[in-house]
Amino acid sequence: MNEIRKELLALHQQLVKYELVVWTGGNASQRVGEDYFLIKPSGVSYEDLKESDFVLCDLDGNVVEGTLSPSSDTAAHAYVYKHMPEVGGVVHTHSNYACGFAAVGKPIPCVLTAIADEFGGEIPLGPFAIIGDDSIGIGIVGTLAGHRSKAVIMQNHGVFTIGKDAKSAVKAAVMTEDNAKSVFVAMQLGDPIQIAQENIDQLFNRYQNIYGQSAEPKN
């Protein structure tokens, strides 16, 4: 578990590097075994965060190990892990351009090949939900279950991403904001052109199964 803590600390610094979070907002978590996960503590700044600070919780959001209080989003992460066993990492950010879409209640349309590659279609909009209980988790699972996207824009809130591990979920968060920025720029110029579903499917398959240095899916 020490290696997971080390990786999580490095990934939280990636959230800062890519300007996806500010101050103490946002968080990443990593599943540990089948029944537990490590998550960022609440209210701890990224510059002060240490490997030992991460809190081990069970899939009901109860603290199993740790001296600090876990993130206020712990219940949401726990709900996702409990109801999506294929998920090994969850990330939450308040990145600016994606939050712009959240504020107006719009999904990010699939108008760039990079969106088709990574998300297999639009980045969907999830419902408004109150912070602190599993309402957000219910919204995430309800939106992403059976969807190819690894990201959801939660209305009036921000971005939640999932992946096979925390690193995969961080990549999805980075790509969400990068594409949100490009789509916003496109909207200032005119009406973005939707990619045809047939081409989206081809692009997603190529990127996930062919692109890169191996035949393994790219996450």
Secondary structure by P-SEA (a helix, b strand, c coil): caaaaaaaaaaaaaaaaaccccccccbbbbbccccccccccccccccccccccbbbbcccccccccccccccaaaaaaaaaaacccccbbbbbbcaaaaaaaaacccccccccccccccccccccccccccccaaaaaaaaaacccccccccccccbbbbbbcccaaaaaaaaaaaaaaaaaaaaaaaacbbbbccaaaaaaaaaaaaccccccccccc
